């Protein structure tokens, strides 16, 4: 992301690094506040982000007991941080910076849903009979912009 943003928008590398850091921090703060208002069902959808945040061994051994042993605020902040990082590193700083803070959480949830839809499409594509080069090209396009395109936010 650092070099992609540097190439696209210029500036010095330390300056671009700060822009990235500020975008992640700003998105994390907005998401953490919004997560407090989410329904239990919406928060449950986000738990896999928290699981991915944990070391594999810990997640395998103790994730089933996470609600009993980890404060809710820690889980909420970890989810906000993971989701903010995912959005910034996948879509870039401008994507996150241009979204109104009050809409960021809703867009982030929809983004995860669209990401899942893209994963389903990619899996279906893997099983199709077509030239391998075409299949690789389509998969690359889906990876690069499938979720964002599906959101309809350009």
N, C-alpha and C positions, 0 to 999 in steps of 0.2 A: 504494500500500500504506500509506503513512504516514497519509493521511487516512482510509482505510478502517479501519485499526487504531485510530486516534484516535476515530473515530465509534463503533466497536464496544466499545472497552474503556476509553476515557477517558484521563485524565492530561494532561500537557502535551506539546506537539509534540516538544520536545527529549527528553523522557523516552521517548516512543514511538519516536523515532528511535534512541535507544540500545537499546531492546528489540529493534528490527529488526536493528540492527548486531550485537548480542550473539547473536541467533538465527542469523544468517548465519555468524558466526565460529565458534560452537559446532558447528554442522552441518558447516562446512568442516573443522574439526579432526577430528571423528568420521569423516567420509568419507575424509579423507586417510589416516588410520590404517587404516581398513577396506580401502581400495584396494590397500594393500600385500599383502593376502591374496587378492585377486581372481585368478582364472585369467586367462591371456592372452586367452582368448576373451571373457571379460566386460570386460576392459580395452579390447579392440578395439571392442566395442559403444559404448563411451563416447568414442571418439576424435572423433566428430562434434561433441561438446560443446567439445572443445579447438579444433577447426577454427573453430567459430562464435566462439570467443574471439579469434581472430586478425583483424587487419584484412583485408578482402576481397582486396585485391591480393596481400598476402603469402600468404594461404591459397591463392589461385589459382596463384601462381607456385611456392610452395615446400612445400606441405603434403605432397606425396609423399615428401619427404626429411626430414620432421620427426623421425623416429626416429633418423636418422643425426646430426642437428645440434642437437637439443634434449635436454638431460638428462632422464632418465625422471622424476626427482623433480619437476622443473618441470612436466612434463606432468601428472603425478598431482595436484599441488597446484592447477593450473589447472582440471582436471576437477572436483576436489572443490569448488573455489570456485564454478564455474559451476553445478554441480548443486545446491549448497546455496542459491545465490541463486535459482535457478529454483524450488525447492521453497518457500522462504520467500515470495518475491514472488507466486507463483501461489496458494499455499494458506494463507499467513498464518503468523504466528509461533507461534500455539498448536498448529498441526498439527505443526510440527517440535519444539517444546518438549515435547510430550506423548509423543513417540515415544522408547522406550528407545534410548540411544546405540548399544547393540550391535545393534539391529535397523534403525537408520537407513539403512545402506548397502543392505541387502536390500530395504527398502521403496523406496528411491530407484531401484534398478534396476527393480523391478516398476512403479514409477510411469512410468518412461520407456517401458516396454513397453506399458502401458495408454494412454499418450499417443499412441503410434504407432497402437494399435487405434482410438482415437478419431479420429485423422486419416484413417484408412482409411474409417471410418463416415461422416465428414463428406464425403469425396470421393464416396462412393457416393450420399449424400443429394443432393449437388449435381446429379447426373444424373437424379434422379427427377422425375416429373411430379406436381406438387402445387402448391397455392396458394403463392405467393411469401412471403406473411406467415407462414404456418405453417412453411415451410422455414427462414426467418430465425429464428423462435422456437426451433426445434429446434437449429439450429446454435449459437445463443447459449447454450442450456442445455448443449450438449456442450462448448463452450468454457469455460463457467463451472465445471463440476464433473464432466465426463465421466471424466477420469483418476482422480480421487479416488473417485468413486462406483464405478468399475470395480475399484478396489483393495478396496473393502468396508471402508474405514476412515472412520468418521464421527466 
